[in-house]
Amino acid sequence: MLKIYLLRHGETVWNTEQRLQGHLDSPLTEKGRDQARNNGNRLRLLIRDEKFRLISSPLGRCRQTAELIGSELGFDADQIELDDRLKELCYGDWEGKTKREIQTKDAVLHQKRITDRWNVAAPGGECYSDVANRLSSWLTELEDETIIVVSHGCAGRILRGLHGKLDPDEISNLDESHNSIYLLSQGAAVEKIA
């Protein structure tokens, strides 16, 4: 049976500044590193002696989180798999800007995107349906196995929504916690387990 333990990367400096990261990066805060280690400890209790793969978005904040989780699980960092399809939604020209800056400088497009995230992208960026397409491709390749996945807020919401067969509005309203573990398993709804 396929089991995916899905986590978001730990808190970053830009998260605390309300800056959109997208495909750019900022380092984990001390709190973010603690979140990753704590999630690793919780996973150790959940997985026990099961064999698993550890797959991460290649972006630095996820790689660092995956390495910290792997360290708590006794997992060799060289065995962490990276997959571009797990990357965060690309915010294009908005990356690195604060939400307030975007609301002020690009108010009309910002409001359109808030109203229809599934189809409206930031200038030079992706919309939710673009991310859903690449994540759907990734999901179809998985076999019956146990996987720990470290991804992002938006990408994680979309992945949970695809698994749970949610509609776009439901996906947009899912939470983006840095400190939660979600279990996605075949034939079952998404379950927040920690």
ROLOLUM-213429 format. One line per field, with one value per residue: residue number from 1; residue in one letter; z, y, x of N, C-alpha, C, O in turn. Coordinates in steps of 0.001 Angstrom, whole numbers, plus 524288, in hexadecimal, padded with zeros to 5 digits. Atoms other than C-alpha are relative to their C-alpha. Layout:
// ROLOLUM-213429
kolke	NUM/... .
torpa	A/... .
n.Z	Z/... .
n.Y	Y/... .
n.X	X/... .
ca.Z	Z/... .
ca.Y	Y/... .
ca.X	X/... .
c.Z	Z/... .
c.Y	Y/... .
c.X	X/... .
o.Z	Z/... .
o.Y	Y/... .
o.X	X/... .
// end
This chain:
// ROLOLUM-213429
kolke	1/2/3/4/5/6/7/8/9/10/11/12/13/14/15/16/17/18/19/20/21/22/23/24/25/26/27/28/29/30/31/32/33/34/35/36/37/38/39/40/41/42/43/44/45/46/47/48/49/50/51/52/53/54/55/56/57/58/59/60/61/62/63/64/65/66/67/68/69/70/71/72/73/74/75/76/77/78/79/80/81/82/83/84/85/86/87/88/89/90/91/92/93/94/95/96/97/98/99/100/101/102/103/104/105/106/107/108/109/110/111/112/113/114/115/116/117/118/119/120/121/122/123/124/125/126/127/128/129/130/131/132/133/134/135/136/137/138/139/140/141/142/143/144/145/146/147/148/149/150/151/152/153/154/155/156/157/158/159/160/161/162/163/164/165/166/167/168/169/170/171/172/173/174/175/176/177/178/179/180/181/182/183/184/185/186/187/188/189/190/191/192/193/194 .
torpa	M/L/K/I/Y/L/L/R/H/G/E/T/V/W/N/T/E/Q/R/L/Q/G/H/L/D/S/P/L/T/E/K/G/R/D/Q/A/R/N/N/G/N/R/L/R/L/L/I/R/D/E/K/F/R/L/I/S/S/P/L/G/R/C/R/Q/T/A/E/L/I/G/S/E/L/G/F/D/A/D/Q/I/E/L/D/D/R/L/K/E/L/C/Y/G/D/W/E/G/K/T/K/R/E/I/Q/T/K/D/A/V/L/H/Q/K/R/I/T/D/R/W/N/V/A/A/P/G/G/E/C/Y/S/D/V/A/N/R/L/S/S/W/L/T/E/L/E/D/E/T/I/I/V/V/S/H/G/C/A/G/R/I/L/R/G/L/H/G/K/L/D/P/D/E/I/S/N/L/D/E/S/H/N/S/I/Y/L/L/S/Q/G/A/A/V/E/K/I/A .
n.Z	80000/80031/7FBA7/80081/7FB9A/80289/7FC7B/80236/7FDDF/7FB4C/800AA/8022C/7FEF8/8033E/7FDCB/7FBBB/80256/80390/8055E/80344/80161/804FA/80156/7FD3C/7FAFB/7FB89/7FC59/7FBA3/7FAFC/7FBE0/7FF2C/80465/7FF2F/7FBC1/8022B/8031B/7FC6C/7FD44/803AE/80090/7FB5E/8005C/80420/7FE00/7FD1C/803A1/803EB/7FD2F/802FD/80588/803ED/80263/80335/7FE6C/804D8/7FEC6/803DB/8001F/7FDF7/7FB5E/7FB0A/7FF85/7FF6C/7FAA2/7FCAF/800DB/7FD89/7FA57/7FEFC/800EA/7FBB6/7FB8D/80153/8013F/805B1/80280/80336/80583/80233/800C5/80587/8013C/80490/80175/8000F/7FAB9/7FEF7/7FED9/8043C/80189/7FFC6/80419/7FE8F/7FA94/7FC5D/7FCEB/7FE4E/7FBBD/80195/7FFF5/804CA/80474/7FF97/80132/80541/80406/7FD37/80347/80104/7FAFE/7FEAD/803A9/7FE64/7FB27/8017D/80339/7FFDD/80348/80579/80089/7FE0A/7FFAA/804E3/800A5/7FC43/800DB/7FD19/7FD4D/803A5/801E8/7FBF1/7FFBC/8045C/7FEFA/7FB88/801E8/802B2/7FBFB/7FD30/80333/80045/7FAFC/7FF5E/7FA9D/7FCD8/7FC23/801B0/7FD3F/803EA/7FE02/8042E/7FECC/7FE6B/8044B/8028E/7FC64/80025/804F5/7FFBF/7FC9D/802C0/80435/7FD87/7FDAE/80411/7FE80/80437/7FF81/7FB89/7FB41/7FFDA/7FEA6/7FA84/7FC75/7FCF8/801C5/7FB3C/80027/7FBBA/8007A/80354/8025F/80236/804B4/8012A/803FB/7FE68/7FB2E/8001A/7FD99/7FA51/7FD20/7FBC3/7FC16 .
n.Y	7FB62/7FB10/7FC5F/7FB4E/7FC62/7FAFE/7FBB9/7FB16/7FE59/7FCCD/7FA55/7FD43/7FA66/7FD4B/80102/7FC4C/7FACB/8001D/7FF9C/8048D/80289/802B8/802ED/7FDB6/8028A/7FD59/80431/8014E/7FD79/803DA/80289/80397/80494/80306/8028D/8047C/80418/8021A/8034E/804C2/8033F/8021E/803F8/804B7/802F9/801C0/803AA/80439/8030B/8003E/7FDC9/7FB65/7FC67/7FA8B/7FCFC/7FA79/7FBE4/7FEB4/7FACC/8004A/80062/80562/80379/7FF8C/80293/805A8/801D3/8000F/80460/804C5/800B5/8021D/80555/80321/800A5/7FD8F/7FB80/80132/80326/7FCC4/7FF3D/7FACE/80019/7FAB5/7FF85/7FEBE/7FA83/7FC66/7FCEC/7FBA9/7FAFA/7FC93/7FABB/7FED3/802B9/7FC91/7FB71/80103/7FFFD/7FA87/7FD88/801ED/7FDB8/7FA6F/7FEE8/80327/80111/80264/80577/802AD/80153/80419/804E4/801B5/801E9/804B4/801DC/804A0/7FE8B/7FAF9/8003F/7FB24/7FF24/80374/80444/8045E/80036/80500/80461/80176/80331/804DF/8035E/80291/80389/80495/8033F/8027F/803D5/804A4/8034D/80276/80572/8014B/7FF2C/7FBD6/7FB8D/7FB04/7FBDC/7FAAE/7FC6C/7FA7E/7FEBC/8005B/80523/803E3/7FF93/8023A/805A9/80223/7FF79/803E4/80517/80021/7FECB/7FB35/7FC33/7FBC3/7FC8C/802CE/80035/7FABD/7FEDE/80378/7FD60/80092/8002B/801D4/803AF/8042E/80484/801FB/8053A/80104/8058D/801AD/8013F/7FD5A/7FA5A/7FDCF/7FFE0/7FD16/80396/7FD5D .
n.X	80347/7FD2B/800A8/7FCCE/7FFE1/7FEF3/7FEA0/7FE1B/7FAF7/8003B/80086/7FB7C/7FFAA/803EB/80530/800E9/80079/8047E/7FE18/80101/7FB19/80056/7FB55/7FB92/7FF43/7FDB0/7FE8E/80362/7FEFD/7FF07/8050F/800BF/7FC9F/8027B/804A8/7FE3B/7FE2C/80498/802D9/7FCE8/80106/80554/80007/7FD61/803F0/80411/7FE05/7FD5D/7FC2C/80174/7FC8B/8026E/7FCEC/8007E/7FFF5/8007D/7FF46/7FA71/7FEF2/7FCB4/802D9/801EE/7FB7B/7FE0E/803E1/7FF8D/7FB2A/800DA/80395/7FD09/7FC47/802F0/8019B/7FB67/80036/7FB81/80180/7FEDC/8043F/804A9/8012C/80204/8036E/801B4/805B4/801BB/7FED1/80443/80229/7FC9D/802BF/7FDF7/7FE35/8015C/7FC8D/7FCB3/80300/803AB/80581/801BA/7FDFA/80306/80540/7FFAA/7FDFE/8029C/804E7/80415/7FE9C/7FFF6/80568/801B2/7FD95/80289/8052B/7FF97/7FA94/7FF72/7FF0D/7FD4F/7FA9B/7FCFB/7FD16/7FB8A/80052/80390/804E9/80097/800B6/7FAC9/7FD8F/80307/7FE67/7FAF4/80099/802EF/7FC27/7FCD1/80339/80115/7FB56/7FEE6/8018C/80174/7FB5B/8006A/7FCDA/8003F/7FF7A/7FF62/80162/80100/8054F/803C6/7FF7C/80221/805C2/801D5/7FF20/80417/804F6/80040/800CF/80537/803E1/802B0/80099/7FC2D/80103/7FE8A/7FA46/7FE18/8011D/7FD2E/7FBE8/7FA94/7FCE1/7FA94/7FF29/803E9/7FEED/804D2/7FF91/80305/7FF88/803AD/80542/80182/7FFAB/7FB4E/8008F/7FBFE/7FEC3/7FCB4 .
ca.Z	80000/7FCAD/8088C/80738/81344/80E47/81522/81224/813D4/820AA/82293/81ABA/81C71/81111/81737/8230A/81A07/81231/805A9/7FA89/7F83B/7ECED/7E643/7EDB9/7FB11/80878/813C5/81E6D/82B31/837EE/83A05/82C79/82F91/83C52/834EB/82B96/8369F/83E1A/831F0/83042/83E2E/83BF0/82F4C/8363D/83F07/83389/82A37/833F2/82C33/81F14/8132D/80D12/802D0/80624/7FAC6/7FAE7/7F28E/7EDF6/7F37A/7FEB9/80980/806A1/80505/81226/81879/81250/81720/82504/82496/81ED9/8297B/833E2/82CB5/82AC7/81C12/813B5/80D7C/800E1/7FF37/7FF51/7F201/7EBC8/7E251/7DB3F/7DAA8/7E96B/7E849/7ED38/7E433/7DC8E/7DFB1/7D467/7D5CC/7E36F/7E945/7F41C/7F5DA/801EE/8011D/80480/7F932/7EFBA/7F4A7/7F314/7E603/7DEE2/7E5A5/7DA1D/7D66A/7E4AD/7E6D7/7DA88/7DF6D/7ECF6/7E66E/7DD10/7E127/7D902/7CC1A/7CED6/7D071/7D4C6/7C965/7C481/7CE73/7CFBA/7D39D/7DC01/7D02E/7CB33/7D824/7D86C/7CB1F/7CF63/7DC6D/7D599/7CD0E/7D92D/7E029/7D4BA/7D57E/7E3A7/7E762/7F3B9/7FD2C/80899/8052A/80D23/804BC/80816/7FFD3/80135/805CC/7F8F2/7F284/7FEAD/7FEA1/7F064/7F29C/7FDFB/7F5BA/7EA40/7F320/7F9F3/7ED21/7F216/7E972/7E6EC/7F146/7FB99/7F7FA/7F8FA/806CB/80C52/816C6/814C4/821E8/82375/82EB3/82994/823BB/81A4E/816A0/808C6/80687/7FBC4/7FD33/80905/80B29/80ECB/81D5B/825AD/82F23/8361E .
ca.Y	80000/80D9A/8164D/82442/82BFA/839FA/84568/853A1/85919/85FFC/86E80/87758/88549/88984/882B9/88B8E/8976B/8937A/892B1/889B0/87FCD/87781/87251/87BA1/877F7/87D25/8759D/86E9B/875EE/86F68/86CC0/86680/85DAB/859B2/856D8/84DEE/84697/84534/83FE9/8364C/83177/82FEF/82899/81F45/81B41/81A16/8127F/80A0F/7FF55/80196/80387/810D9/81A4A/82891/831A0/8405D/84C35/85050/85E0D/860F7/86298/85523/84EB2/85415/84F93/8420B/840E1/84476/83AC7/83055/83291/82FEF/82365/81EC1/82094/823A3/8312A/82BC8/82328/82E70/82EF8/83C31/83E6D/84B4B/84841/84A3B/85869/8637C/86B1F/874F5/882E3/888A5/89762/8970D/88E62/89522/89F7E/8A0DE/89E93/8ACE9/8B154/8A8CE/8AD90/8BB9A/8BAD8/8B0A2/8B1AB/8ADDB/8A178/89E0A/89E67/8965E/88C3A/88BD1/889A2/87F03/87934/86D2C/874A0/881CA/8829D/88D69/893C2/889A6/87FAC/873D6/87211/866DE/85EB8/85F2C/859BE/84FB2/84A97/8482E/84242/83952/83460/83185/82A7C/82149/81C17/817AE/80963/8026E/8079F/810D6/81E66/82A68/8368E/84417/84E8A/85C21/862FC/864AB/85869/8509F/855C9/85205/8447D/84209/84715/83E49/8327A/83605/83947/846E9/851CB/85DE7/8664A/85BCE/85A91/86952/86934/85E68/86240/8636F/85FDA/85E79/8552A/84B20/83D9F/838E5/82AC0/82813/819C7/8126C/811ED/81B01/8295C/83216/83112/83B0F/83251/83BE3 .
ca.X	80000/804E2/80703/80BD8/80FBA/80F14/815AA/8184A/825F6/828EC/826B1/82FC3/83462/82BB3/81FF4/821AB/82288/8165D/81E7F/81A9E/8256A/820B1/82CE3/835CD/83AD7/83DAB/843CF/83C7F/83B27/83F30/830B6/83033/83BAF/8350F/82869/82FD6/83697/829B9/82301/82E2F/82C1F/81D83/81FDC/8291E/81DCA/8145F/81CFF/8247E/82B6A/824C9/82D42/82AF2/82FB2/83227/82EDB/83027/82E28/83BC0/83A2B/84377/83956/833B1/840E7/84554/838A8/839F9/84804/843F6/8389D/8416B/84B76/84121/83D79/84B76/849C2/855AC/8547F/85A74/84E6B/844A9/83E2E/83B52/83023/82D74/81EF5/81E20/822AE/81A4F/81171/819A3/81568/81D41/81F1A/8193A/823C7/82B47/820C9/8185A/809C9/807B1/81079/808E3/7FBB5/80041/80775/7FF51/7F20B/7E964/7F0CB/7F2AD/7E3F4/7E164/7EAEC/7E4C7/7D795/7DC6D/7E983/7E6D4/7E7A5/7EE2E/7FCF5/80613/80D64/81721/81259/80994/7FB76/7F68C/7F2A5/800BF/8059A/7FA9E/7FEEC/80CF0/808CA/7FEE9/809F1/8121D/806F5/8047F/81273/811C2/810E1/80C73/8168F/818A2/81D98/820DA/81F04/8240F/81DAD/817BF/80B76/8044F/809C0/80641/7F850/7F6D2/7FCB0/7F352/7E810/7EB55/7EC3E/7DF87/7D89D/7D535/7D03C/7D8AA/7D1E6/7D3CA/7E22C/7E429/7DEB4/7E763/7F147/7FFFE/805DC/81491/81273/808BA/809E4/7FF72/7FD55/7F8E0/7F5EB/7EF03/7E070/7E02B/7DDEB/7E947/7EB95/7F2CD/7FA14/80308 .
c.Z	80000/804C9/7FF37/804FF/7FDCE/80410/7FCD3/80272/804F6/7FEAF/7FDF5/8019D/7FCDC/801C3/8043B/7FDFC/7FC48/7FA4F/7FD0C/7FE42/7FAA7/7FF13/8022C/8056B/80426/80415/8041D/804BA/803F7/80133/7FBB2/80076/80460/7FE0B/7FCEE/80389/802EE/7FC72/7FF04/8048C/7FFC7/7FBD8/801D3/802ED/7FC5B/7FC6B/80276/7FC80/7FA34/7FC8F/7FD88/7FC6D/8022A/7FB18/80157/7FB11/80009/8023B/8056C/80517/800E1/800AE/8058A/803CA/7FF8B/80297/805F1/80193/7FF77/80458/804CA/7FF15/7FEE8/7FA37/7FD91/7FC49/7FA33/7FD67/7FF59/7FA25/7FF43/7FB12/7FF03/80039/80554/8017C/80136/7FAF6/7FED8/7FFFA/7FC2F/8021E/805A6/803EE/802A0/801FA/80489/7FDE0/7FFBE/7FB0E/7FB45/80009/7FE73/7FA42/7FBA9/801FE/7FCAD/7FF04/80510/8017B/7FC60/801A7/80507/7FEBA/7FD03/7FFB1/7FC4E/7FA6D/7FF45/8029C/800B2/7FAD6/7FFC6/80394/7FE61/802E3/8026C/7FC32/7FDAA/803E4/8006A/7FBA2/8012F/804A5/7FE88/7FD48/803F6/802C5/7FCE6/7FFC7/804FA/80030/8059F/8035F/80405/7FE82/803CD/7FBEC/802C4/7FB6A/80251/80187/7FBB2/7FD5A/80376/80030/7FB1C/80005/8036A/7FD4A/7FBA1/80244/8021D/7FC41/8017F/7FB50/800F8/804AA/80523/80096/801C5/805C4/803E4/802D3/7FDD6/804A5/7FF05/803BE/7FFF9/7FC88/7FE10/7FDB9/7FB58/7FECE/7FC3E/8025D/804F3/7FF48/80273/805D4/80252/804DA/80423/7FED2 .
c.Y	804DD/80345/8048C/8032B/8053D/8043F/804CF/80120/8033B/805CE/80263/805C0/802E0/7FED7/803FB/8058C/8006B/800E4/7FB00/7FDB3/7FD75/7FCC2/80282/7FD86/803E4/7FBC0/7FEF7/8034A/7FBBA/7FD09/7FC04/7FB22/7FC94/7FD21/7FB1F/7FB87/7FD7E/7FC73/7FAE3/7FC4C/7FD97/7FBC6/7FAF3/7FC8D/7FDC6/7FBA2/7FB27/7FD38/7FF8F/80211/8049E/802BC/80576/80343/805B0/80347/8015C/80564/7FF9C/7FF4E/7FA8C/7FC2F/80032/7FD55/7FA12/7FDCC/7FFBA/7FB89/7FAD5/7FEDF/7FDAE/7FA53/7FC63/7FEE6/80313/80457/7FF0B/7FCE1/80311/800EE/80579/7FFA7/8057D/800B2/80155/805AF/80318/80283/8047D/80500/803F1/80527/80164/7FD7B/803E1/804DC/7FE85/8001C/8058E/802DA/7FE69/80258/805BC/800F5/7FD28/7FE4A/7FD18/7FA3F/7FCDD/7FE4C/7FBC8/7FAB3/7FDEF/7FD88/7FAD7/7FE29/7FB73/80170/804FC/7FF9E/8057F/800B9/7FC91/7FB40/7FBC1/800F0/7FA8B/7FB67/7FE47/7FC59/7FABD/7FC3F/7FD46/7FC44/7FB1E/7FC36/7FCFE/7FBAF/7FAF9/7FC43/7FCED/7FA72/7FF22/8001C/80440/80449/80486/8042A/8053C/803B4/80566/800D6/7FF33/7FAA3/7FBAF/80014/7FD5D/7FA15/7FD62/80044/7FC0F/7FA9A/7FF7C/80137/804C2/8039D/80494/803A4/7FD60/7FFC8/80543/80137/7FC60/8030D/7FECF/7FFC7/7FE05/7FB69/7FB8D/7FBA7/7FE05/7FA9D/7FF99/7FA3D/7FE62/7FEC1/802B2/805E9/801C4/8007B/80327/7FCCD/8027B/805C6 .
c.X	80374/7FEB1/803C4/7FF66/801D6/800F2/80175/80557/7FF30/7FFA8/80516/7FFE8/7FBCF/7FA71/7FEC7/7FF44/7FB5B/801AC/7FEB3/80535/7FFB6/804D8/804F5/8004B/801A2/800FB/7FBDA/8018B/80162/7FAF8/7FEF2/80349/7FDCB/7FB2C/8018F/801C9/7FB6B/7FCD0/802EF/7FF26/7FA93/7FFAA/8028F/7FC1B/7FBCB/801E8/80267/803EE/7FEB4/80463/7FD2C/803DE/7FF07/800CA/7FEE1/7FFD8/805D0/8014A/80276/7FD1A/7FDD4/80482/80219/7FC49/80072/804E7/7FF67/7FC53/802F9/803DD/7FD58/7FE6D/8049E/8006E/8047C/7FE37/800F8/7FB9F/7FAEC/7FF4F/7FDB1/7FCAF/7FDE7/7FA1A/7FDC7/80125/7FB0F/7FDFE/803C7/7FCB6/80245/80209/7FEDE/803B3/803B4/7FD3B/7FC64/7FA72/7FDED/801D8/7FCCB/7FA88/7FFFE/80151/7FD20/7FAA7/7FBFC/80132/80010/7FA75/7FDD2/80226/7FD99/7FAB3/8004D/805AF/800EC/8019D/8032B/80557/80229/802E1/804E6/7FFF0/7FC3B/7FAE2/7FF95/7FF78/80535/802B2/7FD32/8019D/80528/7FFA9/7FCE5/803A8/80355/7FCF0/7FF37/804A9/8010F/7FDEE/7FE47/804E8/7FED7/803D8/7FF3C/80119/8006B/7FF1B/7FEDD/7FA4D/7FC02/80036/7FDCA/7FA14/7FDD9/800A6/7FBE3/7FAAE/7FF5A/7FEE8/7FA6F/7FB98/7FCA7/7FF67/803B3/7FF18/8018A/805F3/80232/7FF5E/802C0/8044E/8056B/803B9/8058E/800D6/7FC0E/80214/7FAC2/80114/7FC54/800BC/7FBC0/7FAB4/7FE2C/8007B/80521/7FF0D/80479/80133/80384/8001B .
o.Z	802D4/805FE/7FEA7/8066B/7FC60/807BE/7F85A/806DE/805DA/7FA41/7FF9D/8039C/7FEF3/80125/8047E/8009A/7F9EF/7F751/7FF31/7FC35/7F76C/80241/8018E/806E3/802FE/80401/80544/80594/802D0/8020E/7FCC6/7FF31/803FE/7FF7A/7FD6C/802B1/80389/7FE23/7FE63/803C9/8011C/7FC8F/80067/8027B/7FD60/7FB5D/8004C/7FAEE/7F762/7FE06/7FCC6/7FCD0/8042B/7F8CF/80484/7F702/80425/802D1/80874/8086B/80552/803C7/807CF/80763/8037A/804CB/80868/80580/802D9/805DC/80767/802CF/7FDB5/7F8AA/7FED2/7F8D9/7F6E9/7F89C/7FD77/7F77A/80280/7F753/8025E/80114/805B8/805DE/7FFDD/7F6FA/80274/7FD60/7FC51/805A0/807AE/80894/80014/80535/80508/7F9BD/7FC50/7F8B6/7F7EF/7FBF7/7FC37/7F7B8/7F728/801C0/7FE99/7FFC7/8051F/80333/7FE20/80177/8058B/80129/7FD8B/7FBA0/7FA8E/7F7DC/7FAF2/80724/7FE4B/7F808/80335/803F6/7F9D8/806B8/80150/7FD3E/7FC86/80266/80116/7FC7D/8003D/804B2/80088/7FE03/8033F/8039E/7FF24/7FE73/80507/7FDC4/808B4/80353/803E1/7FD9E/80565/7F92C/80616/7F795/80604/8015A/7FC3E/7FC75/80185/80069/7FB55/7FE3F/801F5/7FDBD/7FAE5/8004C/80194/7FDCC/800E5/7F787/8054B/80729/8089F/804E4/80501/807E1/8089C/800D6/7FA8E/804B8/7FBF2/803A2/80415/7F91F/80120/7FB4A/7FBD2/7FDC6/7FC13/80656/806F5/7FC1D/8055D/80783/80148/80837/80855/8019D .
o.Y	8051C/80428/803C9/804BA/805D6/804E1/8046B/7FF8E/80545/8076C/800E9/807BB/80647/80228/805FF/808C9/80487/80368/7F6B8/8007C/7FE3D/7F968/80057/7FA71/80801/7F7B1/8024C/80469/7F715/7F84E/7F7C4/7F6DA/7F7C9/7F89F/7F708/7F707/7F8BA/7F855/7F6C6/7F793/7F905/7F7D3/7F6B3/7F7C4/7F998/7F7EB/7F6E0/7FF9D/7FC93/805BA/80479/8020C/80698/80347/806D7/801D0/8011A/806AF/7FC1C/7FC4B/7F8BA/7F886/7FC26/7FAA4/7F74E/7F986/7FC0B/7F8EA/7F76E/7FA5E/7FA4E/7F762/7F7CA/7FAD7/807A7/8036D/8013B/7FC9D/800EE/802AB/8074F/7FD02/807C6/80507/802EA/80751/8018D/8028F/806FF/8054B/80882/8053F/80523/7FEB1/8073D/807BA/7FA09/80254/806D4/805D0/801A6/80404/807A5/80435/7FED3/7F9B0/7F985/7F6E6/7F851/7F9E0/7F851/7F6BA/7F936/7F9AF/7F78D/7FEAB/7FA8B/7FE79/805F6/7FE11/80938/7FCE8/7FCDE/7F877/7FB69/803D5/7F71C/7F728/7F9A8/7F85F/7F6B0/7F785/7F896/7F838/7F6E2/7F779/7F859/7F76A/7F6B9/7F7B1/7F988/7F92E/802D2/7FC7A/806B9/8034C/805B1/803E6/8068B/803B2/8070D/7FD34/7FC0C/7F82E/7F807/7FBF9/7FA6D/7F74A/7F951/7FCA9/7F9EA/7F7B9/7FB64/80168/804B9/8033A/80527/80545/7FFE5/80056/80576/8046A/7FCF4/806FD/7FB5C/802A7/7FA6D/7F8E3/7F96F/7FC83/7FD34/7F9B9/80069/7F887/800C9/7FC12/8016D/807CC/7FEDB/8024B/80206/7FC1B/8003C/808C1 .
o.X	80756/7FA1F/8087B/7FB14/80663/7FDEA/8032E/80666/7FAED/8009B/8095A/7FC02/7F921/7F704/7FA6B/7FCDD/7FA82/7FEDF/7FF1F/8088C/8032F/8062E/80935/7FCE9/803D8/7FE67/7F894/80624/800ED/7FB0B/7FCFA/8017F/7FDDA/7FA4D/7FF14/80050/7FB3C/7FAFE/80085/7FEAB/7F9E8/7FD04/800D2/7FC4A/7F9A5/7FF0A/80201/807CA/80134/80724/7F86D/8089C/7FACF/80505/7FB75/801F8/8084B/805E2/8012A/7FED4/7FD8B/8042A/8035C/7FE00/80068/804C2/80144/7FD3D/802A8/8049A/7FF8F/7FDA8/803E4/8027D/8053F/7FAFB/7FE3A/7FB5A/7F70C/802EA/7FAA5/7FE20/7FB53/7F834/7F940/80008/7F6B5/800AF/805B9/7F8AD/800C6/80553/80118/8036D/80604/7FF58/7FAB9/7F967/7FACE/7FEDF/7FB92/7F897/7FC30/7FED8/7FD57/7F947/7F968/7FDD3/7FE7E/7F9AF/7FAFB/7FF72/7FCD9/7F927/7FCD5/80832/8054F/80464/80508/805CB/8004B/803B7/80841/803D7/7FAAB/7FAAD/802C3/80178/805E8/804F4/7FFB2/801D8/805AE/80241/7FDFD/80347/8045F/7FEFB/7FF25/803FF/80477/7F9F9/7FE18/8080F/7FAB7/80877/7FADA/80509/7FD32/80203/80174/7F727/7F86B/7FC2E/7FB58/7F796/7FA0C/7FD28/7F9C6/7F788/7FB1C/7FB99/7F7F7/7F70B/7F7E2/80259/805BB/802DE/803B1/80804/805C0/80245/8020B/80637/80615/80793/80669/804ED/7FABA/8055C/7F724/80521/7F79D/8051C/7F797/7FA4B/7F9FE/80391/8079C/7FAED/80908/7FDD5/8043A/802A5 .
// end
